[in-house]
């Protein structure tokens, strides 16, 4: 028996896409995975994992201005958008998790992601709670990113859905995201 090419896309694309943001330690990756698990067909796209695909020449963001690192932030965002669009067309709801701090970054996602605009959700447990979570991680962050909370609030406070998940379990946070976006798992 031989293999034959089969259609990848479905007649019924996914109902939407979610862009989940927050500062490091806000719970993005954990919540994104749990959120995606609620749907029968979904994908969790970790933008940090896309950065890890760069074998040589990769530049991670730093608190100091680094034009090449900034370019790579947009490169990995574009990759996430292309993946998300592919999953949507194939009937899988994509949940993209990324640290989106600036309006230009959010606008880029809104231009490139299909369907556009995605549901933009910010997990906002506060800098102190995020720092506590970062200290409890298996991998240790070498940079204190808590200042990003102020930057995000300054630039994006009027954008998307903000959820204070400092006192919420992962399941309760997922419930809050679903209620706020109106997306309903089957």
C-alpha positions, 0 to 999 in steps of 0.5 A: 500500500502506497502513500498518497498526498491528502488535502491538508486544509479543511473545509471548516477552518478554526474559529480563531487564534489566540495571542497570549502575552505577559512578562516572563513568569506570567504563566504564558506557556503553562496557560497556553498549553492548558488552553490548547488542550481544551480544544479537540484540534489545537496547536500551542506555538511557543515563540521562544522555541522558534528562536531556538531554531536559529543555530548560528547568529541568534540574538536574544532580546536584552534590556539594551537596544539591539537592532539585530535582536529586535529584527529577530523578534519580528522574524520569530513573530512572522514565523509564528503567524505563518504557522498559526495561519497554516494551523487555522486553515487545517482546522486547528485553533492556534494559541501563540505565546509571546512577550508582546510589549510594544504596539509595533509588535502587536500591530505586526501580529495583527497584520500577519496572523490569520485570522486577523486580528487574533484574540490578544490576551495579556496575563498580568499577575504583577511583577512580584508574582512573576518574579516569584514564579521565575525563581521557582522555575527549572531554568533560571532567567539571567535578566530581571524582566519585571520592568516590562510590566510597566512598558506593556501597561504604558503601550498596550493598556487599552489593547486586548483582554488583561487578566490578573492571574496572580491568584488563579490556578491554571484551570481558572486562568484558562476559564477566564481566557475562554470567557473573555474571548468567547471561544468555546471548546467542543 
